[in-house]
Amino acid sequence: MEAKKIILVLMSAFLFCITPVFAQVTDDSHENLSQEDIDRVANSAKEVLEGLKSFAGKTKKSLDKQVQKLGQKAVTGRWEFKNGDCKTTILVHKDYTMQIIQEQGSNYVTYRGGYAVSEVMGTGSLIFNVFVKDTRSTFSRKNEDVSATWNISYSIKNGEVLLASIPDLPDDNNGYSFKKITAFTRMEEKNI
């Protein structure tokens, strides 16, 4: 939103500065201007416009990176949700790796991958690229390569609760659906 305002202000300034020049060219006194003068004005206007486009693109990229860093800082950590004897944990690391672990007793299913985040005022979206599904039980272990992208909508309350909807995450063993907005509590975790 802020980038759009900056671009509008710059475009307005550009039009304000260039309009008198074009008005002068279209005035009755244009007979005194050579074709070379007219071409020079047109080319300088074109260069200014190209410069504004380049500046706007760089500003947008810079703002996008700042939003990404703020969003990442807000979601980084260990988040847990308990439903009876089932526990679901989301681990979001600073190095842009992520895990979601569903457990019941000694049975675990872990989804591993990388993420990107976008956030506006505490509400955002985590794009979780799942690469591995690791299933463990008392007597077996199975690793599967996965190629999936999960879109996780979230908001953070007081820095301590992650309200998230994870439509692609299977229900836990007690039948809880993560399509619903679920409150995950921040847990203390070192070296996340």
VOKOLZA-164516 format. One record per residue (C-alpha): residue number from 1; residue in one letter; y, x, z. Coordinates in nm, 4 decimals, always signed. Example, Ala and Ser with C-alpha at 12.3 -4.5 7.8 and 13.67 -1.06 7.14 Angstrom:
BEGIN
<lose><num>1</num><residu>A</residu><py>-0.4500</py><px>+1.2300</px><pz>+0.7800</pz></lose>
<lose><num>2</num><residu>S</residu><py>-0.1060</py><px>+1.3670</px><pz>+0.7140</pz></lose>
# end
This chain:
BEGIN
<lose><num>1</num><residu>M</residu><py>+0.0000</py><px>+0.0000</px><pz>+0.0000</pz></lose>
<lose><num>2</num><residu>E</residu><py>+0.2370</py><px>+0.2835</px><pz>+0.0940</pz></lose>
<lose><num>3</num><residu>A</residu><py>+0.1655</py><px>+0.4660</px><pz>-0.2332</pz></lose>
<lose><num>4</num><residu>K</residu><py>+0.2654</py><px>+0.1554</px><pz>-0.4308</pz></lose>
<lose><num>5</num><residu>K</residu><py>+0.6001</py><px>+0.1421</px><pz>-0.2476</pz></lose>
<lose><num>6</num><residu>I</residu><py>+0.6668</py><px>+0.5094</px><pz>-0.3237</pz></lose>
<lose><num>7</num><residu>I</residu><py>+0.5808</py><px>+0.4584</px><pz>-0.6902</pz></lose>
<lose><num>8</num><residu>L</residu><py>+0.8072</py><px>+0.1507</px><pz>-0.7157</pz></lose>
<lose><num>9</num><residu>V</residu><py>+1.0995</py><px>+0.3393</px><pz>-0.5590</pz></lose>
<lose><num>10</num><residu>L</residu><py>+1.0499</py><px>+0.6338</px><pz>-0.7958</pz></lose>
<lose><num>11</num><residu>M</residu><py>+1.0207</py><px>+0.4093</px><pz>-1.1010</pz></lose>
<lose><num>12</num><residu>S</residu><py>+1.3362</py><px>+0.2218</px><pz>-0.9969</pz></lose>
<lose><num>13</num><residu>A</residu><py>+1.5233</py><px>+0.5497</px><pz>-0.9582</pz></lose>
<lose><num>14</num><residu>F</residu><py>+1.3955</py><px>+0.6622</px><pz>-1.2969</pz></lose>
<lose><num>15</num><residu>L</residu><py>+1.5127</py><px>+0.3430</px><pz>-1.4677</pz></lose>
<lose><num>16</num><residu>F</residu><py>+1.8481</py><px>+0.3560</px><pz>-1.2869</pz></lose>
<lose><num>17</num><residu>C</residu><py>+1.9097</py><px>+0.7121</px><pz>-1.4107</pz></lose>
<lose><num>18</num><residu>I</residu><py>+1.7841</py><px>+0.6665</px><pz>-1.7669</pz></lose>
<lose><num>19</num><residu>T</residu><py>+1.9296</py><px>+0.3216</px><pz>-1.8476</pz></lose>
<lose><num>20</num><residu>P</residu><py>+2.2904</py><px>+0.4456</px><pz>-1.8867</pz></lose>
<lose><num>21</num><residu>V</residu><py>+2.1720</py><px>+0.7146</px><pz>-2.1293</pz></lose>
<lose><num>22</num><residu>F</residu><py>+1.9897</py><px>+0.4597</px><pz>-2.3456</pz></lose>
<lose><num>23</num><residu>A</residu><py>+2.2827</py><px>+0.2222</px><pz>-2.3176</pz></lose>
<lose><num>24</num><residu>Q</residu><py>+2.5035</py><px>+0.5003</px><pz>-2.4488</pz></lose>
<lose><num>25</num><residu>V</residu><py>+2.2673</py><px>+0.5622</px><pz>-2.7405</pz></lose>
<lose><num>26</num><residu>T</residu><py>+2.2630</py><px>+0.1942</px><pz>-2.8386</pz></lose>
<lose><num>27</num><residu>D</residu><py>+2.6403</py><px>+0.1580</px><pz>-2.8010</pz></lose>
<lose><num>28</num><residu>D</residu><py>+2.8657</py><px>+0.1473</px><pz>-3.1099</pz></lose>
<lose><num>29</num><residu>S</residu><py>+2.9442</py><px>+0.5160</px><pz>-3.0571</pz></lose>
<lose><num>30</num><residu>H</residu><py>+2.5922</py><px>+0.6116</px><pz>-3.1697</pz></lose>
<lose><num>31</num><residu>E</residu><py>+2.7373</py><px>+0.7298</px><pz>-3.5005</pz></lose>
<lose><num>32</num><residu>N</residu><py>+2.8703</py><px>+1.0344</px><pz>-3.3134</pz></lose>
<lose><num>33</num><residu>L</residu><py>+2.5198</py><px>+1.1316</px><pz>-3.1961</pz></lose>
<lose><num>34</num><residu>S</residu><py>+2.2923</py><px>+1.3327</px><pz>-3.4163</pz></lose>
<lose><num>35</num><residu>Q</residu><py>+1.9235</py><px>+1.2487</px><pz>-3.4555</pz></lose>
<lose><num>36</num><residu>E</residu><py>+1.8570</py><px>+1.5707</px><pz>-3.2630</pz></lose>
<lose><num>37</num><residu>D</residu><py>+2.0571</py><px>+1.4406</px><pz>-2.9628</pz></lose>
<lose><num>38</num><residu>I</residu><py>+1.8728</py><px>+1.1076</px><pz>-2.9712</pz></lose>
<lose><num>39</num><residu>D</residu><py>+1.5350</py><px>+1.2868</px><pz>-2.9886</pz></lose>
<lose><num>40</num><residu>R</residu><py>+1.6309</py><px>+1.5170</px><pz>-2.6996</pz></lose>
<lose><num>41</num><residu>V</residu><py>+1.7221</py><px>+1.2175</px><pz>-2.4792</pz></lose>
<lose><num>42</num><residu>A</residu><py>+1.3991</py><px>+1.0391</px><pz>-2.5703</pz></lose>
<lose><num>43</num><residu>N</residu><py>+1.1917</py><px>+1.3522</px><pz>-2.5010</pz></lose>
<lose><num>44</num><residu>S</residu><py>+1.3588</py><px>+1.4195</px><pz>-2.1668</pz></lose>
<lose><num>45</num><residu>A</residu><py>+1.2964</py><px>+1.0573</px><pz>-2.0636</pz></lose>
<lose><num>46</num><residu>K</residu><py>+0.9326</py><px>+1.0971</px><pz>-2.1669</pz></lose>
<lose><num>47</num><residu>E</residu><py>+0.9017</py><px>+1.4204</px><pz>-1.9631</pz></lose>
<lose><num>48</num><residu>V</residu><py>+1.0532</py><px>+1.2540</px><pz>-1.6557</pz></lose>
<lose><num>49</num><residu>L</residu><py>+0.8110</py><px>+0.9617</px><pz>-1.6906</pz></lose>
<lose><num>50</num><residu>E</residu><py>+0.5129</py><px>+1.1985</px><pz>-1.7241</pz></lose>
<lose><num>51</num><residu>G</residu><py>+0.6340</py><px>+1.3890</px><pz>-1.4173</pz></lose>
<lose><num>52</num><residu>L</residu><py>+0.6564</py><px>+1.0644</px><pz>-1.2196</pz></lose>
<lose><num>53</num><residu>K</residu><py>+0.3038</py><px>+0.9659</px><pz>-1.3264</pz></lose>
<lose><num>54</num><residu>S</residu><py>+0.1711</py><px>+1.3060</px><pz>-1.2166</pz></lose>
<lose><num>55</num><residu>F</residu><py>+0.3582</py><px>+1.2860</px><pz>-0.8839</pz></lose>
<lose><num>56</num><residu>A</residu><py>+0.2323</py><px>+0.9318</px><pz>-0.8215</pz></lose>
<lose><num>57</num><residu>G</residu><py>-0.1266</py><px>+1.0392</px><pz>-0.8921</pz></lose>
<lose><num>58</num><residu>K</residu><py>-0.1020</py><px>+1.3369</px><pz>-0.6550</pz></lose>
<lose><num>59</num><residu>T</residu><py>+0.0609</py><px>+1.1188</px><pz>-0.3864</pz></lose>
<lose><num>60</num><residu>K</residu><py>-0.2160</py><px>+0.8601</px><pz>-0.4162</pz></lose>
<lose><num>61</num><residu>K</residu><py>-0.4870</py><px>+1.1286</px><pz>-0.3898</pz></lose>
<lose><num>62</num><residu>S</residu><py>-0.3153</py><px>+1.2779</px><pz>-0.0850</pz></lose>
<lose><num>63</num><residu>L</residu><py>-0.2866</py><px>+0.9370</px><pz>+0.0830</pz></lose>
<lose><num>64</num><residu>D</residu><py>-0.6512</py><px>+0.8599</px><pz>+0.0016</pz></lose>
<lose><num>65</num><residu>K</residu><py>-0.7593</py><px>+1.1872</px><pz>+0.1688</pz></lose>
<lose><num>66</num><residu>Q</residu><py>-0.5519</py><px>+1.1077</px><pz>+0.4786</pz></lose>
<lose><num>67</num><residu>V</residu><py>-0.7047</py><px>+0.7590</px><pz>+0.5023</pz></lose>
<lose><num>68</num><residu>Q</residu><py>-1.0528</py><px>+0.9110</px><pz>+0.4598</pz></lose>
<lose><num>69</num><residu>K</residu><py>-0.9924</py><px>+1.1603</px><pz>+0.7438</pz></lose>
<lose><num>70</num><residu>L</residu><py>-0.8522</py><px>+0.8946</px><pz>+0.9786</pz></lose>
<lose><num>71</num><residu>G</residu><py>-1.1411</py><px>+0.6617</px><pz>+0.9036</pz></lose>
<lose><num>72</num><residu>Q</residu><py>-1.3953</py><px>+0.9390</px><pz>+0.9539</pz></lose>
<lose><num>73</num><residu>K</residu><py>-1.2437</py><px>+1.0401</px><pz>+1.2867</pz></lose>
<lose><num>74</num><residu>A</residu><py>-1.2588</py><px>+0.6799</px><pz>+1.4110</pz></lose>
<lose><num>75</num><residu>V</residu><py>-1.6270</py><px>+0.6225</px><pz>+1.3238</pz></lose>
<lose><num>76</num><residu>T</residu><py>-1.7685</py><px>+0.9660</px><pz>+1.4056</pz></lose>
<lose><num>77</num><residu>G</residu><py>-2.0076</py><px>+0.9455</px><pz>+1.6977</pz></lose>
<lose><num>78</num><residu>R</residu><py>-2.3174</py><px>+0.7759</px><pz>+1.8348</pz></lose>
<lose><num>79</num><residu>W</residu><py>-2.3200</py><px>+0.3938</px><pz>+1.8392</pz></lose>
<lose><num>80</num><residu>E</residu><py>-2.5990</py><px>+0.1817</px><pz>+1.9960</pz></lose>
<lose><num>81</num><residu>F</residu><py>-2.7064</py><px>-0.1807</px><pz>+1.9918</pz></lose>
<lose><num>82</num><residu>K</residu><py>-2.9866</py><px>-0.3088</px><pz>+2.2176</pz></lose>
<lose><num>83</num><residu>N</residu><py>-3.1817</py><px>-0.6273</px><pz>+2.1546</pz></lose>
<lose><num>84</num><residu>G</residu><py>-3.4513</py><px>-0.6629</px><pz>+2.4218</pz></lose>
<lose><num>85</num><residu>D</residu><py>-3.6949</py><px>-0.3746</px><pz>+2.3779</pz></lose>
<lose><num>86</num><residu>C</residu><py>-3.5452</py><px>-0.2835</px><pz>+2.0374</pz></lose>
<lose><num>87</num><residu>K</residu><py>-3.2617</py><px>-0.0363</px><pz>+1.9952</pz></lose>
<lose><num>88</num><residu>T</residu><py>-3.0616</py><px>+0.0437</px><pz>+1.6815</pz></lose>
<lose><num>89</num><residu>T</residu><py>-2.8521</py><px>+0.3601</px><pz>+1.6758</pz></lose>
<lose><num>90</num><residu>I</residu><py>-2.5937</py><px>+0.4702</px><pz>+1.4213</pz></lose>
<lose><num>91</num><residu>L</residu><py>-2.5125</py><px>+0.8427</px><pz>+1.4137</pz></lose>
<lose><num>92</num><residu>V</residu><py>-2.2039</py><px>+0.9341</px><pz>+1.2090</pz></lose>
<lose><num>93</num><residu>H</residu><py>-2.1489</py><px>+1.3106</px><pz>+1.1849</pz></lose>
<lose><num>94</num><residu>K</residu><py>-1.8337</py><px>+1.5082</px><pz>+1.1045</pz></lose>
<lose><num>95</num><residu>D</residu><py>-2.0107</py><px>+1.6766</px><pz>+0.8122</pz></lose>
<lose><num>96</num><residu>Y</residu><py>-2.0377</py><px>+1.3400</px><pz>+0.6292</pz></lose>
<lose><num>97</num><residu>T</residu><py>-2.4075</py><px>+1.2946</px><pz>+0.7098</pz></lose>
<lose><num>98</num><residu>M</residu><py>-2.5315</py><px>+0.9785</px><pz>+0.8767</pz></lose>
<lose><num>99</num><residu>Q</residu><py>-2.8447</py><px>+0.8268</px><pz>+1.0281</pz></lose>
<lose><num>100</num><residu>I</residu><py>-2.9439</py><px>+0.4761</px><pz>+1.1329</pz></lose>
<lose><num>101</num><residu>I</residu><py>-3.2410</py><px>+0.4661</px><pz>+1.3703</pz></lose>
<lose><num>102</num><residu>Q</residu><py>-3.4333</py><px>+0.1518</px><pz>+1.4597</pz></lose>
<lose><num>103</num><residu>E</residu><py>-3.6735</py><px>+0.1948</px><pz>+1.7490</pz></lose>
<lose><num>104</num><residu>Q</residu><py>-3.9102</py><px>-0.0063</px><pz>+1.9613</pz></lose>
<lose><num>105</num><residu>G</residu><py>-4.1078</py><px>+0.1882</px><pz>+2.2196</pz></lose>
<lose><num>106</num><residu>S</residu><py>-4.2544</py><px>+0.4916</px><pz>+2.0439</pz></lose>
<lose><num>107</num><residu>N</residu><py>-4.2071</py><px>+0.3439</px><pz>+1.6932</pz></lose>
<lose><num>108</num><residu>Y</residu><py>-3.9075</py><px>+0.4670</px><pz>+1.4922</pz></lose>
<lose><num>109</num><residu>V</residu><py>-3.7642</py><px>+0.4078</px><pz>+1.1479</pz></lose>
<lose><num>110</num><residu>T</residu><py>-3.4818</py><px>+0.6447</px><pz>+1.0562</pz></lose>
<lose><num>111</num><residu>Y</residu><py>-3.2599</py><px>+0.6157</px><pz>+0.7487</pz></lose>
<lose><num>112</num><residu>R</residu><py>-3.0795</py><px>+0.9409</px><pz>+0.6591</pz></lose>
<lose><num>113</num><residu>G</residu><py>-2.8093</py><px>+1.0160</px><pz>+0.4084</pz></lose>
<lose><num>114</num><residu>G</residu><py>-2.4427</py><px>+1.0794</px><pz>+0.3497</pz></lose>
<lose><num>115</num><residu>Y</residu><py>-2.1383</py><px>+0.8566</px><pz>+0.3759</pz></lose>
<lose><num>116</num><residu>A</residu><py>-1.7838</py><px>+0.7967</px><pz>+0.2646</pz></lose>
<lose><num>117</num><residu>V</residu><py>-1.5383</py><px>+0.5904</px><pz>+0.4631</pz></lose>
<lose><num>118</num><residu>S</residu><py>-1.2253</py><px>+0.3946</px><pz>+0.3896</pz></lose>
<lose><num>119</num><residu>E</residu><py>-1.0211</py><px>+0.2373</px><pz>+0.6638</pz></lose>
<lose><num>120</num><residu>V</residu><py>-0.7023</py><px>+0.0398</px><pz>+0.7015</pz></lose>
<lose><num>121</num><residu>M</residu><py>-0.5754</py><px>-0.0308</px><pz>+1.0534</pz></lose>
<lose><num>122</num><residu>G</residu><py>-0.9167</py><px>-0.0115</px><pz>+1.2269</pz></lose>
<lose><num>123</num><residu>T</residu><py>-1.1046</py><px>-0.2173</px><pz>+0.9671</pz></lose>
<lose><num>124</num><residu>G</residu><py>-1.2998</py><px>-0.0496</px><pz>+0.6956</pz></lose>
<lose><num>125</num><residu>S</residu><py>-1.6061</py><px>+0.0154</px><pz>+0.4930</pz></lose>
<lose><num>126</num><residu>L</residu><py>-1.8735</py><px>+0.2825</px><pz>+0.5239</pz></lose>
<lose><num>127</num><residu>I</residu><py>-2.0560</py><px>+0.3580</px><pz>+0.2016</pz></lose>
<lose><num>128</num><residu>F</residu><py>-2.3930</py><px>+0.4874</px><pz>+0.3243</pz></lose>
<lose><num>129</num><residu>N</residu><py>-2.5983</py><px>+0.6658</px><pz>+0.0570</pz></lose>
<lose><num>130</num><residu>V</residu><py>-2.9540</py><px>+0.6556</px><pz>+0.1905</pz></lose>
<lose><num>131</num><residu>F</residu><py>-3.1752</py><px>+0.9436</px><pz>+0.0741</pz></lose>
<lose><num>132</num><residu>V</residu><py>-3.4684</py><px>+0.9419</px><pz>+0.3190</pz></lose>
<lose><num>133</num><residu>K</residu><py>-3.6609</py><px>+0.6813</px><pz>+0.5182</pz></lose>
<lose><num>134</num><residu>D</residu><py>-3.8656</py><px>+0.8384</px><pz>+0.7989</pz></lose>
<lose><num>135</num><residu>T</residu><py>-4.1188</py><px>+0.6128</px><pz>+0.9746</pz></lose>
<lose><num>136</num><residu>R</residu><py>-4.2888</py><px>+0.7323</px><pz>+1.2956</pz></lose>
<lose><num>137</num><residu>S</residu><py>-4.5346</py><px>+0.5770</px><pz>+1.5324</pz></lose>
<lose><num>138</num><residu>T</residu><py>-4.7646</py><px>+0.7148</px><pz>+1.7987</pz></lose>
<lose><num>139</num><residu>F</residu><py>-5.0324</py><px>+0.8009</px><pz>+1.5438</pz></lose>
<lose><num>140</num><residu>S</residu><py>-4.8539</py><px>+0.8476</px><pz>+1.2106</pz></lose>
<lose><num>141</num><residu>R</residu><py>-4.5470</py><px>+0.9735</px><pz>+1.0324</pz></lose>
<lose><num>142</num><residu>K</residu><py>-4.4293</py><px>+0.8964</px><pz>+0.6809</pz></lose>
<lose><num>143</num><residu>N</residu><py>-4.1297</py><px>+1.0294</px><pz>+0.4857</pz></lose>
<lose><num>144</num><residu>E</residu><py>-4.0100</py><px>+0.8469</px><pz>+0.1751</pz></lose>
<lose><num>145</num><residu>D</residu><py>-3.7395</py><px>+0.9494</px><pz>-0.0700</pz></lose>
<lose><num>146</num><residu>V</residu><py>-3.4956</py><px>+0.6632</px><pz>-0.1124</pz></lose>
<lose><num>147</num><residu>S</residu><py>-3.2052</py><px>+0.6097</px><pz>-0.3463</pz></lose>
<lose><num>148</num><residu>A</residu><py>-2.9968</py><px>+0.3271</px><pz>-0.2048</pz></lose>
<lose><num>149</num><residu>T</residu><py>-2.6315</py><px>+0.2580</px><pz>-0.1318</pz></lose>
<lose><num>150</num><residu>W</residu><py>-2.5465</py><px>+0.0378</px><pz>+0.1649</pz></lose>
<lose><num>151</num><residu>N</residu><py>-2.1996</py><px>-0.1072</px><pz>+0.2149</pz></lose>
<lose><num>152</num><residu>I</residu><py>-2.1281</py><px>-0.1393</px><pz>+0.5866</pz></lose>
<lose><num>153</num><residu>S</residu><py>-1.8201</py><px>-0.3427</px><pz>+0.6813</pz></lose>
<lose><num>154</num><residu>Y</residu><py>-1.6788</py><px>-0.2547</px><pz>+1.0211</pz></lose>
<lose><num>155</num><residu>S</residu><py>-1.3923</py><px>-0.2691</px><pz>+1.2649</pz></lose>
<lose><num>156</num><residu>I</residu><py>-1.3413</py><px>-0.0692</px><pz>+1.5822</pz></lose>
<lose><num>157</num><residu>K</residu><py>-1.2197</py><px>-0.2231</px><pz>+1.9078</pz></lose>
<lose><num>158</num><residu>N</residu><py>-1.0504</py><px>+0.0012</px><pz>+2.1650</pz></lose>
<lose><num>159</num><residu>G</residu><py>-1.2334</py><px>+0.3038</px><pz>+2.0247</pz></lose>
<lose><num>160</num><residu>E</residu><py>-1.5456</py><px>+0.1982</px><pz>+2.2156</pz></lose>
<lose><num>161</num><residu>V</residu><py>-1.7047</py><px>-0.0836</px><pz>+2.0145</pz></lose>
<lose><num>162</num><residu>L</residu><py>-1.8040</py><px>-0.0724</px><pz>+1.6489</pz></lose>
<lose><num>163</num><residu>L</residu><py>-1.8315</py><px>-0.4238</px><pz>+1.5064</pz></lose>
<lose><num>164</num><residu>A</residu><py>-2.0460</py><px>-0.3825</px><pz>+1.1958</pz></lose>
<lose><num>165</num><residu>S</residu><py>-2.2257</py><px>-0.5902</px><pz>+0.9374</pz></lose>
<lose><num>166</num><residu>I</residu><py>-2.5132</py><px>-0.4028</px><pz>+0.7692</pz></lose>
<lose><num>167</num><residu>P</residu><py>-2.6717</py><px>-0.6480</px><pz>+0.5225</pz></lose>
<lose><num>168</num><residu>D</residu><py>-2.9201</py><px>-0.3912</px><pz>+0.3817</pz></lose>
<lose><num>169</num><residu>L</residu><py>-3.0634</py><px>-0.2867</px><pz>+0.7206</pz></lose>
<lose><num>170</num><residu>P</residu><py>-3.3937</py><px>-0.4661</px><pz>+0.7852</pz></lose>
<lose><num>171</num><residu>D</residu><py>-3.4148</py><px>-0.6993</px><pz>+1.0852</pz></lose>
<lose><num>172</num><residu>D</residu><py>-3.5302</py><px>-0.5306</px><pz>+1.4061</pz></lose>
<lose><num>173</num><residu>N</residu><py>-3.8783</py><px>-0.6066</px><pz>+1.5433</pz></lose>
<lose><num>174</num><residu>N</residu><py>-3.7353</py><px>-0.8926</px><pz>+1.7507</pz></lose>
<lose><num>175</num><residu>G</residu><py>-3.5990</py><px>-1.0594</px><pz>+1.4361</pz></lose>
<lose><num>176</num><residu>Y</residu><py>-3.2299</py><px>-0.9721</px><pz>+1.4808</pz></lose>
<lose><num>177</num><residu>S</residu><py>-3.0432</py><px>-0.9795</px><pz>+1.1471</pz></lose>
<lose><num>178</num><residu>F</residu><py>-2.7802</py><px>-0.7098</px><pz>+1.0937</pz></lose>
<lose><num>179</num><residu>K</residu><py>-2.6152</py><px>-0.9265</px><pz>+0.8290</pz></lose>
<lose><num>180</num><residu>K</residu><py>-2.4326</py><px>-1.0757</px><pz>+1.1287</pz></lose>
<lose><num>181</num><residu>I</residu><py>-2.1446</py><px>-0.8845</px><pz>+1.2817</pz></lose>
<lose><num>182</num><residu>T</residu><py>-2.3080</py><px>-0.6714</px><pz>+1.5495</pz></lose>
<lose><num>183</num><residu>A</residu><py>-2.1392</py><px>-0.4938</px><pz>+1.8422</pz></lose>
<lose><num>184</num><residu>F</residu><py>-2.2477</py><px>-0.1295</px><pz>+1.8675</pz></lose>
<lose><num>185</num><residu>T</residu><py>-2.1307</py><px>+0.0555</px><pz>+2.1803</pz></lose>
<lose><num>186</num><residu>R</residu><py>-2.0032</py><px>+0.4137</px><pz>+2.1602</pz></lose>
<lose><num>187</num><residu>M</residu><py>-2.2284</py><px>+0.6548</px><pz>+2.3491</pz></lose>
<lose><num>188</num><residu>E</residu><py>-2.1407</py><px>+1.0025</px><pz>+2.4685</pz></lose>
<lose><num>189</num><residu>E</residu><py>-2.2763</py><px>+1.2570</px><pz>+2.2243</pz></lose>
<lose><num>190</num><residu>K</residu><py>-2.1987</py><px>+1.6257</px><pz>+2.1982</pz></lose>
<lose><num>191</num><residu>N</residu><py>-2.1862</py><px>+1.8085</px><pz>+1.8650</pz></lose>
<lose><num>192</num><residu>I</residu><py>-2.1726</py><px>+1.5029</px><pz>+1.6400</pz></lose>
# end
